Amino acid sequence: MDSQQTNEQQPTEQVIIVDSENQEQMVVSRAIMREQNLIHRSAFTAVLNKENKILVLQRSQAKDLYPGAYEITCAGVVHPYESCRECAIRELDEELGIKKTSLIFLDLFYDENKQNRVWGSLYKTLWTGALRFNKEEVAWGTFLSFTEVETLIKQGSCTPETSFILELIQDS
C-alpha cells in the first residue's frame, strides 16, 4: 500500500458526528459516516486570485463523494482532534500545496442531500503562489470568473452545494 495514501482512502479515518444543531454526538469512521449519511462537519475554502477569479477544482475519480464533479472550494471532513479552521489549513496543504495563507471566515451553513449531510464552515483566501494538485484528491483545477462558474453550475457539472456557496462568496 502506498505510504502517501490520503486520509480519505484510509478506512480508519475518524469523523466527528453532530446533530441537526451542530452539537457533537460521537466519533465514527469515515466509512460509517458515508454509509449512514450521518451529519458531520467539513471545512470549505474558496481560493481567489488577484483578478478576483475563483479556483475551480475537478474532484478526483477516487473521491468517496461526487467523484469527477467540479467544486469551488478546497474541502475536507473535520477530524476529532482539529477545529474547522485547522481542517481548512490541512486541506489546503494536502490538496493544493498551499501553506501559510490567511483565512477569512465567511459563514457557517447546513446542507443536506441524498448523499451528504454537513455543517460547513466556509472560508476564503487570496493566493498568488504556485499550486500543487494532489492527484488522489484533485484531477484538475484553474481560476475562472464568477460568470464562468455560473455556467458550469447551469451545466450540472458541479457539486450540489456549489451554487449557494458561490452566492455566499459573492455576498462577502
C-alpha positions in Angstrom: 0.0 0.0 0.0 1.2 3.5 -0.9 2.5 5.4 2.2 1.4 8.6 0.5 -2.2 7.5 0.8 -4.6 10.3 1.8 -6.8 10.2 4.9 -9.9 9.9 2.7 -8.7 6.5 1.5 -7.9 5.1 4.9 -10.9 3.2 6.3 -9.9 4.1 9.9 -10.2 7.9 9.4 -12.3 9.2 12.2 -15.0 11.8 11.8 -17.0 13.9 14.3 -20.7 13.2 14.0 -23.0 16.1 15.0 -26.8 16.6 15.3 -29.1 19.0 13.5 -28.0 21.8 15.9 -24.2 21.1 15.2 -23.7 19.6 18.6 -21.1 16.8 18.8 -22.6 13.3 19.3 -19.9 10.8 18.6 -16.9 9.8 16.6 -17.1 7.2 13.9 -15.1 6.0 10.9 -15.5 7.9 7.6 -16.9 4.7 6.1 -19.7 4.5 8.6 -20.4 8.3 8.2 -20.8 7.8 4.5 -22.8 4.5 4.6 -25.3 6.0 7.1 -25.2 9.6 5.7 -24.6 10.9 9.2 -24.3 14.7 9.8 -20.7 15.8 10.1 -18.6 18.9 9.9 -16.5 20.0 7.0 -14.3 23.0 6.2 -14.7 24.6 2.7 -12.1 27.2 1.5 -12.5 29.3 -1.6 -9.2 30.3 -3.2 -9.3 33.6 -5.1 -6.5 35.3 -7.1 -5.7 38.9 -7.6 -8.1 39.2 -10.5 -10.9 38.0 -8.2 -11.2 34.7 -10.1 -12.1 31.6 -8.1 -10.2 28.4 -8.2 -12.4 25.6 -9.7 -11.3 22.1 -9.0 -12.4 18.9 -10.6 -12.6 16.2 -7.9 -10.6 13.0 -8.5 -12.5 9.9 -9.5 -11.1 8.3 -6.3 -13.2 10.6 -4.1 -15.9 8.9 -2.0 -18.4 11.7 -2.7 -19.1 13.4 -6.0 -16.2 11.9 -7.9 -15.3 13.9 -11.0 -17.6 16.8 -10.2 -16.4 20.4 -10.2 -16.2 22.4 -7.0 -15.2 25.9 -6.0 -13.7 25.1 -2.6 -11.0 23.0 -1.2 -13.0 21.0 1.3 -12.5 18.3 3.8 -14.1 16.5 6.8 -13.1 17.8 10.2 -11.3 15.2 12.4 -11.9 14.8 16.1 -8.6 16.5 17.1 -9.0 19.6 15.0 -11.1 22.8 14.6 -12.8 23.7 11.4 -10.0 26.3 10.7 -7.3 23.7 11.3 -9.1 21.4 8.9 -9.2 24.1 6.3 -5.5 24.7 6.7 -4.7 21.0 6.5 -6.8 20.5 3.4 -5.3 23.5 1.6 -1.9 21.9 2.1 -2.9 18.3 1.3 -4.9 19.1 -1.8 -3.2 22.2 -3.2 0.2 22.6 -1.6 -0.9 26.0 -0.1 0.9 26.8 3.1 0.9 29.9 5.3 -2.1 31.8 4.0 -4.6 34.0 5.7 -8.1 32.6 6.1 -11.2 34.8 6.3 -14.3 33.2 7.8 -17.4 33.8 5.7 -20.2 31.7 7.1 -21.4 28.5 8.8 -24.1 26.7 6.8 -26.0 23.4 6.8 -26.5 21.5 3.6 -28.4 18.2 3.1 -29.0 16.0 0.1 -29.4 12.2 -0.6 -25.6 11.7 -0.4 -24.3 14.2 2.2 -25.5 16.0 5.4 -22.9 18.5 6.6 -22.4 21.6 8.7 -19.9 23.6 6.7 -17.5 26.3 7.8 -16.8 28.5 4.8 -13.5 30.4 4.4 -11.8 32.3 1.6 -8.2 33.1 1.0 -6.2 35.1 -1.6 -3.5 33.1 -3.2 -0.9 34.2 -5.7 1.7 31.4 -5.4 2.1 28.1 -7.2 -0.4 25.3 -6.8 0.5 21.6 -6.4 -2.6 19.4 -7.1 -2.7 16.1 -5.1 -3.9 13.8 -7.9 -5.6 11.5 -5.4 -7.9 14.4 -4.5 -7.9 16.8 -7.4 -7.9 15.8 -11.1 -7.7 19.3 -12.4 -8.0 23.0 -11.5 -8.0 26.5 -12.9 -9.1 30.0 -11.9 -12.4 31.1 -13.5 -14.6 34.2 -13.3 -17.8 34.1 -11.3 -19.7 34.2 -14.6 -17.8 31.1 -15.9 -18.6 29.3 -12.7 -22.3 30.1 -13.0 -22.1 28.5 -16.5 -20.6 25.3 -15.0 -23.4 25.2 -12.4 -26.1 25.6 -15.1 -24.5 22.6 -17.0 -25.0 20.5 -13.9 -21.2 19.7 -13.6 -20.7 20.9 -10.0 -21.2 19.5 -6.5 -24.7 20.2 -5.1 -23.5 22.9 -2.7 -21.5 24.9 -5.3 -24.4 27.2 -6.2 -25.2 28.5 -2.8 -21.5 28.6 -1.8 -20.9 30.8 -4.8 -23.7 33.2 -3.6 -22.1 33.3 -0.1 -18.7 34.1 -1.6 -20.2 36.8 -3.8 -22.0 38.4 -0.9 -18.8 38.5 1.3 
